[in-house]
Amino acid sequence: MPATPRRRPATRKGRPVLTRGIIAAKALEMAGAQGFPALTMRALAAELGVTVRALYNYVEDRGEVVSLAVDLMLTSWNPPPLDPAAWETSVAGYAGSLRALYRRWPRALLVSLDEETPPASVHPNRLLNLDRFLRLLRDVGLDLPAALAAHRHLSLLVMSFAIVVDGPAGRAGDDRNTLVPDTWLAAHAGLDIPTLREAAALSLPTADEQFDQLVAAVVDRIRGGLSAG
């Protein structure tokens, strides 16, 4: 007789115990805060308050956990509609959706460096959203190479911004509106850096204002490409 598959309990005393969705959410939370290298089955089980053996009732291995976490992250990436008649606003909305994704799970961005992900596991949103953005730029008059260059420029700027600006600004105790923290300058009080000290005394725009400036620069570059065309 064929073996009877083991039933996976959904509740205990009427309360949810463990699901693939719960596992994915906790794994993504851990990866977003600490990076995927910190996501081990033992650490994940400890965070969930279950045994490692219990996890294997729901997932095959750590690789599947990583795939579930990445899938959940990209499922949440839903840029607003892109309208060629208002392409500047559409570019800003697309950039804002990327920033929101990156700010929510900053260290999970490095998954391509930390993990081996087979092509079949790539989430459709990575392809669909890219296709829609390229189509927007083509519809307003850029050729495909220029559209690709604009997307690459925007993506790199937003990712860098999320890591360099949003990341430090989100950590308590960091200076948020200065070029370098006062503690850095104080630790090198004898260093001959008068221009930097003068610049550090100036207040920078807020992170949101800096991001708006970044997007405006990308829009200006696209507009320049349209004019040249």
C-alpha positions in Angstrom: 0.0 0.0 0.0 1.3 3.5 -0.8 2.4 5.5 2.2 -0.1 7.9 3.6 1.2 11.5 3.3 1.8 13.1 6.6 -0.8 15.8 7.4 0.5 19.2 8.2 -1.4 20.7 11.2 -2.8 24.2 10.4 -3.8 25.0 13.9 -3.2 24.2 17.5 -5.9 24.9 20.0 -7.6 27.0 17.3 -4.6 29.2 16.6 -2.4 29.2 13.5 0.9 27.4 14.0 3.0 27.5 10.8 2.4 28.1 7.1 4.6 28.6 4.1 3.4 32.2 4.1 4.5 32.8 7.7 7.8 31.2 6.9 8.3 33.4 3.9 7.4 36.6 5.8 9.8 35.9 8.7 12.6 34.8 6.3 12.2 38.1 4.3 12.1 40.1 7.5 15.4 38.5 8.6 17.1 38.8 5.2 15.9 42.4 5.0 17.5 43.3 8.3 20.6 41.1 8.3 21.1 39.8 4.8 20.5 36.4 3.4 23.7 34.9 4.9 22.1 35.3 8.3 19.1 33.3 7.2 19.8 29.7 8.4 17.2 27.1 9.1 18.2 27.1 12.8 18.0 30.9 13.1 14.7 30.9 11.2 13.2 28.3 13.5 14.4 30.2 16.5 12.7 33.4 15.3 9.5 31.5 14.6 9.6 29.6 18.0 9.5 26.2 16.3 12.0 23.4 15.8 14.1 23.0 12.7 12.3 19.7 12.0 9.0 21.5 12.0 10.2 23.8 9.2 10.9 20.8 7.0 7.2 19.9 7.2 6.6 22.9 5.0 9.7 23.5 2.9 12.2 21.2 1.2 15.4 23.0 2.2 16.9 26.5 2.8 17.0 27.1 -0.9 13.2 26.9 -1.0 13.0 29.3 1.9 15.1 31.8 0.0 12.9 31.5 -3.0 9.8 32.0 -1.0 11.3 35.2 0.6 12.4 36.6 -2.7 9.0 35.8 -4.3 7.2 37.6 -1.4 9.4 40.6 -1.8 8.9 40.9 -5.6 5.1 40.2 -5.3 4.9 43.4 -3.2 6.5 45.4 -6.0 3.6 46.9 -7.9 4.5 50.3 -9.5 1.6 52.6 -10.3 0.2 52.7 -13.9 2.6 54.2 -16.4 1.1 56.8 -18.7 3.0 58.2 -21.7 0.8 61.3 -21.6 2.3 62.0 -18.1 5.6 60.2 -18.4 7.5 62.4 -16.0 5.0 61.6 -13.2 5.1 57.9 -14.3 8.9 57.8 -14.1 8.7 59.4 -10.6 6.1 56.8 -9.5 8.2 53.9 -10.8 11.3 55.2 -9.0 9.2 55.7 -5.9 8.0 52.1 -6.0 11.6 50.9 -6.2 12.7 53.0 -3.3 9.8 51.8 -1.2 10.8 48.2 -1.9 14.4 48.8 -1.2 13.7 50.7 2.0 11.5 48.0 3.4 14.0 45.2 3.0 17.4 46.9 2.4 19.8 44.0 2.9 17.6 41.7 0.9 18.6 43.7 -2.1 21.9 41.8 -2.2 20.3 38.5 -2.9 22.0 38.3 -6.3 25.4 38.5 -4.6 24.5 36.2 -1.6 22.5 33.5 -3.3 22.4 31.3 -6.5 18.9 31.8 -8.0 18.0 29.7 -11.0 16.4 31.5 -14.0 13.1 29.6 -13.5 12.8 31.1 -10.0 12.8 34.7 -11.3 9.6 36.4 -10.3 7.4 37.6 -13.2 7.3 41.1 -11.7 11.0 41.5 -12.5 10.2 41.0 -16.1 6.7 42.6 -16.4 7.6 45.8 -14.6 10.8 46.2 -16.6 8.9 45.6 -19.9 6.3 48.2 -18.9 8.9 50.8 -18.1 10.8 50.3 -21.3 7.5 50.4 -23.3 6.7 53.8 -21.6 10.0 55.2 -22.7 9.6 53.9 -26.2 6.1 55.3 -26.4 7.3 58.8 -25.6 10.1 58.7 -28.2 13.3 57.0 -26.9 14.8 54.2 -29.0 15.3 50.9 -27.2 19.1 51.4 -26.4 18.3 54.8 -24.9 15.4 53.4 -22.9 17.6 50.6 -21.5 20.3 53.2 -20.6 17.7 55.3 -18.8 16.4 52.3 -16.8 19.8 51.2 -15.9 20.7 54.7 -14.7 17.5 55.0 -12.7 17.9 51.5 -11.1 21.5 52.1 -10.0 20.7 55.5 -8.6 17.7 54.3 -6.6 19.5 51.3 -5.2 22.6 53.4 -4.3 20.3 56.0 -2.7 18.5 53.3 -0.6 21.8 51.9 0.7 23.8 55.2 1.1 21.1 57.7 2.1 18.0 55.9 3.3 19.9 53.2 5.2 21.9 55.5 7.5 19.0 57.9 7.9 16.8 55.0 9.2 19.3 54.1 12.0 18.7 55.8 15.3 21.5 58.1 16.4 22.9 58.8 13.0 23.2 62.4 11.7 20.5 62.6 9.1 20.9 66.0 7.4 24.7 66.5 7.4 27.4 65.5 4.9 29.3 63.5 7.5 28.4 62.8 11.1 29.8 65.1 13.8 31.3 62.2 15.6 33.5 61.4 12.6 34.9 65.0 12.6 35.3 65.0 16.4 37.3 61.7 16.2 39.8 63.4 13.8 39.9 66.8 15.4 43.5 67.3 14.3 43.0 66.4 10.7 43.5 69.3 8.2 40.2 69.2 6.3 38.8 72.8 6.5 36.7 72.6 3.4 35.0 69.4 4.5 34.4 70.9 8.0 32.8 74.0 6.4 30.6 71.8 4.2 29.6 69.6 7.1 28.3 72.6 8.9 25.7 73.1 6.2 22.3 71.3 6.4 21.5 69.0 3.6 18.0 68.6 2.1 15.9 65.9 3.7 16.2 62.3 2.3 12.9 62.8 0.5 14.0 66.1 -1.0 17.3 64.5 -2.1 15.3 61.7 -3.8 13.1 64.1 -5.6 16.3 65.8 -6.9 17.6 62.4 -8.1 14.4 61.7 -10.0 14.4 65.1 -11.5 17.9 64.6 -12.8 16.8 61.3 -14.4 13.8 62.9 -16.0 16.0 65.7 -17.3 18.3 63.1 -18.9 15.4 61.4 -20.5 14.0 64.7 -21.7 17.4 65.5 -23.2 17.4 62.2 -25.1 14.0 63.1 -26.5 15.2 66.5 -27.6 18.2 64.9 -29.3 16.0 62.4 -31.0 
